[in-house]
Amino acid sequence: MPRRFLRLLARPHIAGLAGWSVVSRLPVYLMSLAMVLVVREQGGGYPQAGLVSALYTVGMALGSPLVARRVDRVGRRTVLLATGLTFPAALILLVWATGPADPAQLVLAVLAGAALPPANACMRGLWARLPLAEDERATAYLWEALLTELLVIGTPVMLAALMATGSAASALTAVAVLGGIGAVGLALTPLPPEVTEKDRATAAKDRAAAGQAGSPGGLLGPLHHRGLLALLAVMAASAVPIGLMTLAIPAFVDAHGTAGRTGFVYACWGIGSAVGALWLGDTQTERPVHRRFPWLVLAFAAGTAVPLLATSEITLGVALAVGGAPIALVSAAEMTLVGSLADERLLTEAFTWASLATVLGEAIGQQTGGLLAGPLGPHGVFAVAVGAALLAAVGAFAGRGLFARTTAVPATAGAAGTG
């Protein structure tokens, strides 16, 4: 798999796009935590810190579909440049010009969330539009899933390193500026010639056919496709166990070890997923993805049961590493299905809805886990996570027929990614 990743990333123009996309995604997986730390550093309490972080998430949930739809209609360059400048500016003002009692801080938190550069969706949409063989596209989505795990593990470490040499405010500022620079770099990096030529030709054809009126898919955009809606439901359901376990893991470590080691135990989960992607990734193109996906979700459900055997923080770390092996493979299959089900003119928005489905599922799981951790204990929450994962697997098997129905629209990209 490492050689396959290198061959893919070494394609002309891809290395620059992939590199800038990594830089632009650095804030994605740690900004909520960084905001909590900044508000606490400013003297605010946990309720205020939680409110600021929650409003950032609300802004992201409300704004990202609109931003993504704009990418699909006018092209990535304009939107990435605008968000690449607005996002760090809003966070710099939040950190250095407001305080915990300032209403402007709440407004800026919403604005920053809404202006988060859509690097994830842009890059995943590009993988869907490149003329790749099936195994190459599977490798591309596996790379995206692996990258997510690496960022989840690595960016909190980066934040801790920045805070060790400065304050939480300076660390958040540095990460926000890096993210903005990455978005600008991604905007200015040229697309592969074959994608650019196809975009221009099909955009002209679409404008001529539609009279430049409206957006394909109407008001619902990609959500008019029943197969994609079913997939989003399964993705949200599959994320609920992740949220439940996110609460159960620190509760378990508190009860069986030292709270300060929670981060190390939690990292074992991501490491297991990354190793699973590298070890098992070569086996993921032997069957059609709509047939493979339900079995992967079932394997994920089986993996969530392994922590039930844990009796100490060490055995929990091992259990998470073993049980987490299918996670990146499930994520890669989900991205493959999104790319095949969505109209290619709406890919950026489709991938954005996919990300939001996962965020929603995790949020439900976290809230539920917080309510159940006391009365049921960590093992009880682990058991609930197993049940939720099995329900997600049932949904995946039930939706196999819908997942096989790819969009009837020909392979066109409209204006997506142009500019």
ZAMARGU-4260 file (C-alpha; in steps of 0.2 Angstrom, whole numbers, plus 5000, padded with zeros to 4 digits):
<rodrens>
0) 5000/5000/5000 | 5014/5013/5003 | 5020/5010/4986 | 5003/5012/4979 | 5001/5028/4988
5) 5017/5035/4982 | 5013/5030/4964 | 4996/5039/4965 | 5003/5055/4973 | 5017/5056/4961
10) 5005/5058/4946 | 5007/5075/4937 | 4999/5090/4947 | 4993/5078/4961 | 5008/5080/4973
15) 5005/5099/4974 | 4986/5097/4976 | 4988/5084/4990 | 5001/5093/4999 | 4991/5109/5000
20) 4976/5100/5005 | 4985/5092/5020 | 4990/5110/5026 | 4973/5117/5023 | 4965/5103/5034
25) 4976/5105/5049 | 4963/5116/5058 | 4949/5104/5055 | 4952/5091/5068 | 4958/5102/5083
30) 4949/5119/5081 | 4935/5115/5094 | 4948/5109/5107 | 4959/5124/5103 | 4944/5136/5106
35) 4940/5128/5123 | 4958/5131/5128 | 4959/5149/5122 | 4943/5154/5131 | 4949/5145/5147
40) 4966/5155/5145 | 4956/5171/5143 | 4948/5167/5160 | 4931/5160/5154 | 4923/5146/5162
45) 4919/5129/5154 | 4901/5134/5150 | 4907/5149/5140 | 4921/5138/5132 | 4908/5125/5127
50) 4897/5138/5120 | 4910/5145/5109 | 4915/5128/5103 | 4897/5123/5100 | 4894/5139/5090
55) 4909/5136/5079 | 4902/5118/5075 | 4885/5126/5072 | 4892/5138/5060 | 4902/5124/5051
60) 4886/5113/5050 | 4875/5128/5043 | 4888/5136/5031 | 4898/5121/5024 | 4884/5115/5012
65) 4882/5132/5006 | 4900/5135/5003 | 4901/5118/4995 | 4887/5122/4983 | 4896/5138/4978
70) 4911/5128/4974 | 4901/5117/4962 | 4893/5132/4954 | 4908/5144/4952 | 4923/5133/4955
75) 4935/5130/4969 | 4947/5144/4966 | 4936/5158/4971 | 4928/5149/4986 | 4945/5143/4993
80) 4953/5160/4991 | 4938/5168/5000 | 4937/5156/5014 | 4956/5155/5015 | 4957/5173/5020
85) 4940/5174/5030 | 4943/5159/5041 | 4960/5164/5049 | 4954/5183/5050 | 4939/5178/5060
90) 4949/5167/5072 | 4963/5180/5074 | 4949/5193/5079 | 4941/5180/5091 | 4957/5177/5100
95) 4965/5194/5101 | 4950/5206/5100 | 4937/5198/5110 | 4935/5190/5128 | 4923/5177/5136
100) 4910/5190/5140 | 4910/5198/5123 | 4895/5194/5111 | 4907/5197/5097 | 4916/5182/5101
105) 4901/5171/5099 | 4897/5179/5082 | 4915/5176/5076 | 4914/5158/5082 | 4899/5156/5070
110) 4908/5165/5056 | 4924/5155/5058 | 4915/5139/5057 | 4905/5144/5042 | 4921/5150/5033
115) 4931/5134/5036 | 4939/5130/5019 | 4931/5116/5010 | 4948/5107/5007 | 4941/5089/5012
120) 4926/5090/4999 | 4937/5098/4986 | 4950/5085/4986 | 4938/5070/4988 | 4928/5077/4973
125) 4944/5078/4963 | 4948/5060/4966 | 4931/5056/4960 | 4933/5066/4944 | 4951/5060/4939
130) 4952/5047/4925 | 4958/5033/4937 | 4956/5014/4936 | 4945/5006/4950 | 4959/5001/4960
135) 4968/5018/4959 | 4952/5027/4964 | 4950/5014/4979 | 4968/5018/4984 | 4965/5037/4983
140) 4950/5036/4995 | 4960/5024/5006 | 4973/5038/5006 | 4960/5050/5012 | 4954/5039/5026
145) 4972/5036/5032 | 4976/5054/5031 | 4961/5057/5042 | 4967/5045/5055 | 4985/5053/5054
150) 4977/5071/5057 | 4966/5065/5071 | 4982/5058/5080 | 4995/5071/5074 | 4986/5088/5075
155) 4983/5087/5094 | 5001/5083/5096 | 5005/5098/5085 | 4994/5109/5096 | 5002/5103/5112
160) 5019/5107/5105 | 5014/5125/5099 | 5007/5128/5117 | 5023/5122/5125 | 5032/5136/5116
165) 5018/5149/5118 | 5000/5151/5123 | 4984/5143/5118 | 4980/5159/5109 | 4996/5159/5099
170) 4994/5141/5095 | 4977/5143/5088 | 4982/5158/5078 | 4997/5148/5070 | 4985/5134/5066
175) 4972/5145/5058 | 4985/5155/5048 | 4992/5138/5042 | 4975/5132/5037 | 4972/5148/5027
180) 4989/5147/5018 | 4985/5129/5013 | 4968/5134/5006 | 4976/5148/4996 | 4989/5136/4990
185) 4976/5123/4985 | 4966/5137/4976 | 4981/5142/4965 | 4988/5125/4961 | 4982/5120/4944
190) 4972/5105/4941 | 4977/5090/4930 | 4975/5095/4912 | 4962/5081/4908 | 4951/5087/4922
195) 4952/5105/4917 | 4948/5102/4899 | 4933/5091/4904 | 4927/5104/4916 | 4927/5118/4903
200) 4919/5107/4890 | 4905/5101/4901 | 4902/5117/4910 | 4899/5125/4893 | 4887/5111/4888
205) 4878/5112/4904 | 4875/5131/4902 | 4869/5129/4885 | 4857/5115/4890 | 4850/5124/4905
210) 4851/5142/4899 | 4862/5145/4914 | 4847/5144/4925 | 4847/5135/4942 | 4859/5122/4950
215) 4858/5104/4945 | 4848/5094/4957 | 4837/5109/4962 | 4835/5115/4980 | 4840/5098/4987
220) 4856/5097/4976 | 4863/5079/4978 | 4851/5075/4992 | 4837/5071/4979 | 4846/5054/4976
225) 4838/5040/4986 | 4854/5030/4987 | 4864/5044/4993 | 4851/5048/5007 | 4852/5030/5012
230) 4871/5030/5012 | 4871/5046/5023 | 4859/5038/5035 | 4871/5023/5037 | 4886/5034/5039
235) 4877/5044/5053 | 4872/5028/5061 | 4890/5021/5060 | 4897/5037/5068 | 4886/5035/5083
240) 4897/5021/5091 | 4912/5032/5088 | 4904/5046/5098 | 4899/5033/5112 | 4917/5026/5113
245) 4924/5044/5113 | 4916/5046/5130 | 4918/5028/5136 | 4937/5028/5134 | 4941/5042/5146
250) 4928/5035/5158 | 4937/5018/5157 | 4954/5026/5160 | 4948/5036/5174 | 4942/5021/5183
255) 4957/5009/5179 | 4972/5020/5177 | 4978/5038/5176 | 4967/5051/5167 | 4983/5059/5160
260) 4985/5044/5149 | 4969/5045/5140 | 4977/5053/5125 | 4989/5038/5123 | 4975/5025/5125
265) 4964/5035/5112 | 4978/5036/5100 | 4979/5017/5099 | 4962/5018/5091 | 4968/5028/5077
270) 4984/5018/5075 | 4974/5002/5073 | 4964/5010/5060 | 4979/5016/5050 | 4988/4999/5051
275) 4972/4991/5045 | 4972/5002/5030 | 4990/4999/5026 | 4988/4980/5029 | 4971/4976/5022
280) 4970/4990/5009 | 4976/4979/4995 | 4961/4967/4997 | 4948/4981/4994 | 4945/4980/4975
285) 4941/4962/4973 | 4922/4964/4975 | 4910/4979/4970 | 4910/4992/4983 | 4891/4991/4986
290) 4893/4973/4991 | 4909/4975/5001 | 4903/4990/5011 | 4890/4981/5022 | 4903/4967/5027
295) 4915/4981/5031 | 4902/4989/5043 | 4899/4972/5051 | 4917/4970/5054 | 4918/4988/5061
300) 4903/4982/5073 | 4913/4967/5078 | 4928/4978/5082 | 4918/4989/5093 | 4915/4973/5104
305) 4933/4970/5107 | 4935/4983/5121 | 4922/4974/5131 | 4936/4962/5135 | 4948/4976/5142
310) 4952/4975/5160 | 4966/4989/5161 | 4971/5004/5151 | 4985/4993/5143 | 4972/4980/5137
315) 4960/4994/5132 | 4974/5001/5121 | 4977/4984/5113 | 4958/4981/5111 | 4956/4998/5102
320) 4970/4995/5091 | 4964/4978/5086 | 4945/4983/5085 | 4949/4999/5075 | 4957/4990/5060
325) 4942/4991/5049 | 4938/5010/5052 | 4948/5017/5038 | 4942/5004/5026 | 4924/5008/5030
330) 4928/5027/5028 | 4936/5023/5011 | 4921/5013/5005 | 4909/5027/5010 | 4919/5040/5000
335) 4919/5028/4985 | 4900/5026/4986 | 4898/5045/4988 | 4908/5048/4972 | 4898/5035/4962
340) 4881/5040/4968 | 4882/5058/4967 | 4880/5068/4951 | 4898/5073/4947 | 4892/5092/4945
345) 4887/5091/4964 | 4902/5081/4971 | 4909/5095/4983 | 4892/5097/4991 | 4889/5078/4991
350) 4905/5075/5001 | 4901/5089/5012 | 4884/5082/5017 | 4894/5065/5020 | 4906/5074/5032
355) 4891/5082/5041 | 4882/5065/5043 | 4897/5059/5052 | 4899/5074/5063 | 4880/5072/5067
360) 4882/5054/5071 | 4897/5057/5082 | 4888/5071/5091 | 4873/5060/5095 | 4885/5047/5101
365) 4894/5059/5112 | 4879/5066/5120 | 4872/5049/5123 | 4888/5042/5130 | 4889/5057/5142
370) 4872/5052/5149 | 4875/5034/5150 | 4893/5034/5157 | 4887/5037/5175 | 4873/5024/5176
375) 4880/5011/5165 | 4899/5013/5167 | 4912/5012/5153 | 4908/4994/5149 | 4890/4998/5148
380) 4893/5012/5135 | 4904/5000/5125 | 4890/4987/5125 | 4878/5001/5118 | 4891/5005/5105
385) 4891/4987/5099 | 4872/4988/5098 | 4872/5004/5088 | 4886/4997/5076 | 4876/4982/5073
390) 4860/4992/5068 | 4871/5002/5056 | 4877/4986/5048 | 4859/4980/5046 | 4855/4997/5037
395) 4870/4994/5026 | 4864/4977/5021 | 4847/4984/5018 | 4853/4997/5007 | 4864/4987/4996
400) 4852/4989/4981 | 4851/5007/4983 | 4870/5009/4984 | 4872/5000/4967 | 4861/5013/4958
405) 4874/5026/4952 | 4868/5042/4946 | 4861/5042/4928 | 4870/5058/4924 | 4885/5055/4912
410) 4902/5058/4919 | 4903/5077/4919 | 4909/5089/4932 | 4900/5105/4927 | 4909/5119/4935
415) 4915/5109/4950 | 4933/5112/4953 | 4936/5124/4939 | 4946/5140/4941
</rodrens>
